[in-house]
């Protein structure tokens, strides 16, 4: 199974929009949203629900009500043609195990498009894409991810 990752300099840079464009072309592909929880200040600057109530080291969200909820990246993936969409929410110490547990859930897919930057610590994708703007200030995970990129898109 092929894996494409879409990483980015920060939230709101265009990762999900790029994922939508690719999923419209990639038939029989699935998608995974990966969110690593933060303690203290949220980089989004507003409540997003990603870090709320995460008691375990990781959680794989597959409930269709949540996955297809309007405004969620996973709903955008599904609307763009993803055969299956899942959301991995993880604490930093649970990310590796979460990835190891979620990938087999895509058995039978032609490929997986993964939106997330921190996953590159534990994955070696077939294609790694990085999205940034000319004025982007790179978050720490983005700085280390740049070393693994095959393609950098500067908007």
C-alpha positions in Angstrom: 0.0 0.0 0.0 1.3 3.4 -1.0 1.5 6.3 1.6 1.6 10.0 0.8 2.0 12.5 3.7 1.0 16.1 3.6 2.7 18.1 6.2 2.8 21.8 6.8 4.5 24.8 8.4 1.4 25.5 10.6 -2.3 25.3 10.9 -4.3 27.0 8.1 -1.5 26.7 5.5 -3.5 24.6 3.0 -2.8 21.0 3.9 -6.4 19.9 3.8 -7.1 21.8 0.6 -4.2 20.0 -1.0 -5.5 16.7 0.4 -8.9 17.3 -1.2 -7.4 18.1 -4.6 -5.3 14.9 -4.5 -8.1 12.7 -3.2 -10.3 13.8 -6.2 -7.7 12.2 -8.5 -6.5 9.2 -6.4 -9.2 6.6 -6.9 -9.6 3.9 -4.2 -7.4 5.8 -1.8 -8.2 6.5 1.9 -7.3 9.3 4.2 -6.0 9.7 7.7 -6.0 12.9 9.8 -3.4 12.9 12.5 -3.6 15.3 15.4 -1.0 15.4 18.2 -2.4 17.0 21.4 -0.8 20.0 22.9 -0.5 20.9 26.5 -1.1 24.6 27.4 -1.6 27.0 24.5 -3.3 25.5 21.4 -1.5 26.6 18.2 -4.9 27.1 16.6 -5.6 29.9 19.1 -9.1 28.6 19.6 -10.9 25.5 20.9 -10.9 22.8 18.2 -11.7 19.7 20.2 -8.6 17.9 19.1 -6.9 17.9 22.5 -10.0 17.9 24.6 -10.6 14.9 26.9 -7.8 12.7 25.4 -7.3 10.4 28.4 -5.5 7.6 26.7 -2.2 7.9 24.8 -4.0 7.8 21.5 -7.5 7.4 20.1 -8.6 6.2 16.7 -11.8 8.0 15.7 -13.9 5.9 13.2 -17.4 6.9 14.3 -19.1 8.1 11.0 -21.0 10.8 12.9 -17.7 12.4 13.9 -15.8 11.6 10.7 -18.6 13.2 8.5 -19.3 16.2 10.8 -19.5 19.4 8.8 -16.3 21.4 9.0 -14.0 18.5 10.0 -11.1 17.7 7.8 -12.2 14.1 7.7 -15.6 15.2 6.3 -13.7 17.1 3.6 -11.6 13.9 2.8 -14.8 11.8 2.4 -16.5 14.5 0.2 -13.4 14.5 -2.0 -13.6 10.8 -2.6 -11.7 9.0 0.2 -12.9 5.5 0.4 -12.3 5.5 4.2 -11.3 8.3 6.5 -10.1 8.0 10.1 -8.8 10.4 12.6 -5.9 9.5 14.9 -5.7 11.8 18.0 -2.5 11.2 20.0 -0.5 12.5 22.8 3.2 12.9 21.8 4.1 9.7 23.7 1.3 7.7 22.0 1.8 8.7 18.4 4.1 5.9 17.4 1.8 3.2 18.8 -1.2 5.0 17.4 0.2 4.9 13.9 1.2 1.3 14.3 -2.4 0.5 15.2 -4.2 2.6 12.7 -2.4 1.7 9.4 -3.7 -1.9 9.4 -7.3 -0.5 9.4 -6.8 0.6 5.9 -6.2 -2.9 4.6 -7.4 -3.2 1.0 -6.9 0.5 0.2 -4.8 1.3 -2.8 -3.1 3.9 -0.7 -3.4 6.2 2.3 -3.1 10.0 2.2 -2.0 11.1 5.7 -2.4 14.7 6.8 0.0 15.3 9.7 3.5 16.5 10.3 4.6 14.6 13.4 4.0 11.2 11.7 7.2 11.6 9.8 9.1 10.7 13.0 7.8 7.2 12.5 6.9 6.8 8.9 8.9 6.7 5.6 6.2 7.6 3.1 6.4 7.0 -0.7 5.9 10.7 -1.2 6.2 13.4 1.5 4.7 16.8 0.6 5.2 20.0 2.7 3.0 23.1 2.4 4.2 26.5 3.5 3.8 30.2 2.8 6.6 32.6 2.0 6.0 34.2 5.5 5.5 31.0 7.4 7.1 30.6 10.8 7.9 26.9 11.1 6.6 25.0 14.2 9.3 22.7 15.7 7.8 19.5 14.2 7.8 21.2 10.8 11.5 22.1 11.0 12.5 18.5 11.6 10.0 17.2 8.9 11.6 19.4 6.2 14.5 17.0 6.1 12.3 14.2 4.8 10.3 16.1 2.1 10.2 15.1 -1.5 8.2 18.1 -2.5 7.8 21.6 -0.9 4.9 23.8 -2.0 5.4 27.4 -1.2 2.2 29.3 -1.6 
